[in-house]
Amino acid sequence: NFWKGGGSRAALKAVSLGKSLSTGNSKSFFVRQRSKKSNKT
């Protein structure tokens, strides 16, 4: 029952995160986040 609820969503997020990490998409994502923060300042 736990996995059918929010647990499954968390697992899916973790899997998608792992995929993005392996492909390198997360790097561009973090870079965008940093650039946004630096632009504000």
Secondary structure by P-SEA (a helix, b strand, c coil): cccccaaaaaaaaaaaaaaaaaaaaaaaaaaaaaaaaaaac
